[in-house]
Amino acid sequence: MGLHWRAYTVIPITLVVASSGYCWATQYLTVEQAQKLIFSEATEFLPSAVELTREQMQAIEKNSGVHVRLSSQNVWEAKRDGKFIGWFIQDEVLGKHEFITWALALNTDGSVRQIEILDYRETYGYQIREANWREQFYGKKYGAALKLDVDIKNISGATLSCRHITDGVKRLLSVYELVLKK
């Protein structure tokens, strides 16, 4: 029974451990679902793909203090019966190890209307999806402090997700101010 018994015990345990990799990716909303949730009164969303120049990227980094990773930004103009009612911007920030796909909606005056988490791929930190945490940003405009533990509360166990979403909001408010503002 010695070696033969051990093989029957060790092999299944090894297979269970090897196949139990963490897969915590959750898609909460598609872009279209988030658009309709945030701008329920909108009758259309016009894509306004933004290609940032090197100079714009540098200016955004200087203004926000946040690195601009990509030169393209997915942006839509929300309209109701042809009238502009706000901006919808899809973005990604790094959590701890994986990207968080999220959306920022801005009112016509550039203030934060709403934030939604679209895809969350981390094992920890998903609490940033809670409404009371996201609501801290509502009404914030370009120039707001947007500092974790200053005007934005941290969530224990979700510090990197909190910091990176906060930085993302700050960066996108700079994109609004320097590129989208009309």
URQUITA-V815041 format. One record per pair of residues at least 24 apart in sequence whose ideal C-beta (glycine too) atoms are under 8 Angstrom apart, sorted by sequence separation. I is the first residue (numbers start at 1). GAP is how many residues later the second one is. D is the distance in whole Angstrom. If there is no record, write none. Layout:
I/GAP/D ; I/GAP/D
This chain:
49/24/8 ; 84/24/6 ; 98/24/5 ; 114/24/7 ; 146/24/4 ; 49/25/7 ; 50/25/5 ; 95/25/7 ; 97/25/7 ; 112/25/5 ; 113/25/7 ; 49/26/7 ; 95/26/7 ; 96/26/6 ; 112/26/6 ; 144/26/8 ; 47/27/8 ; 48/27/5 ; 78/27/8 ; 86/27/6 ; 95/27/4 ; 111/27/8 ; 112/27/6 ; 128/27/7 ; 146/27/8 ; 47/28/7 ; 48/28/6 ; 90/28/7 ; 96/28/7 ; 100/28/8 ; 111/28/5 ; 112/28/5 ; 127/28/5 ; 47/29/6 ; 48/29/5 ; 96/29/7 ; 111/29/7 ; 112/29/8 ; 133/29/8 ; 140/29/7 ; 144/29/7 ; 46/30/6 ; 95/30/6 ; 111/30/5 ; 125/30/7 ; 127/30/7 ; 128/30/6 ; 45/31/4 ; 46/31/5 ; 110/31/6 ; 127/31/5 ; 142/31/4 ; 45/32/7 ; 109/32/7 ; 110/32/6 ; 125/32/7 ; 126/32/7 ; 137/32/6 ; 141/32/7 ; 142/32/7 ; 45/33/6 ; 46/33/6 ; 124/33/5 ; 125/33/4 ; 128/33/5 ; 140/33/7 ; 44/34/8 ; 45/34/7 ; 124/34/6 ; 125/34/8 ; 128/34/6 ; 142/34/6 ; 44/35/5 ; 125/35/7 ; 126/35/8 ; 142/35/4 ; 42/36/4 ; 43/36/6 ; 125/36/4 ; 42/37/6 ; 43/37/5 ; 124/37/8 ; 125/37/7 ; 128/37/6 ; 42/38/6 ; 43/38/6 ; 39/39/4 ; 41/39/5 ; 122/39/7 ; 38/40/8 ; 35/41/7 ; 31/43/8 ; 35/43/7 ; 42/43/6 ; 45/43/6 ; 41/44/7 ; 39/46/6 ; 39/47/6 ; 39/49/7 ; 38/50/7 ; 115/50/7 ; 35/53/5 ; 34/54/8 ; 115/54/7 ; 112/57/7 ; 31/59/6 ; 100/61/6 ; 112/61/8 ; 102/63/6 ; 110/63/7 ; 96/64/5 ; 100/64/7 ; 104/64/7 ; 38/65/7 ; 95/65/6 ; 96/65/7 ; 100/65/7 ; 104/65/6 ; 39/66/7 ; 94/66/8 ; 95/66/5 ; 102/66/7 ; 110/66/5 ; 38/67/4 ; 106/67/8 ; 110/67/7 ; 35/68/8 ; 104/68/5 ; 34/69/5 ; 95/69/7 ; 94/70/6 ; 106/70/6 ; 93/71/4 ; 110/71/6 ; 31/72/7 ; 93/72/6 ; 25/73/8 ; 29/74/8 ; 93/74/7 ; 106/74/8 ; 38/75/6 ; 93/75/4 ; 38/76/5 ; 91/77/6 ; 38/78/7 ; 37/79/7 ; 91/81/6 ; 34/82/5 ; 89/83/6 ; 34/84/6 ; 89/86/7 ; 29/87/6 ; 31/87/7 ; 28/88/7 ; 29/88/8 ; 30/88/7 ; 28/89/6 ; 29/89/5 ; 87/89/7 ; 28/90/6 ; 27/91/7 ; 28/91/7 ; 27/92/5 ; 28/92/7 ; 26/93/7 ; 87/93/6 ; 25/94/7 ; 26/94/5 ; 25/95/7 ; 26/95/8 ; 24/96/8 ; 25/96/4 ; 24/97/7 ; 24/98/6 ; 24/99/5 ; 26/100/7 ; 22/101/5 ; 28/101/7 ; 66/101/5 ; 24/102/8 ; 66/102/7 ; 73/102/6 ; 64/103/8 ; 68/103/7 ; 66/104/6 ; 65/105/7 ; 66/105/4 ; 75/105/7 ; 64/106/5 ; 64/107/5 ; 66/108/8 ; 64/109/7 ; 64/110/4 ; 60/111/6 ; 63/111/4 ; 60/114/5 ; 63/114/7 ; 59/115/8 ; 60/115/6 ; 63/115/7 ; 60/118/6 ; 59/119/5 ; 60/119/8 ; 56/122/6 ; 52/123/8 ; 56/123/6 ; 50/125/7 ; 52/127/7 ; 50/129/6 ; 50/130/7 ; 48/132/8
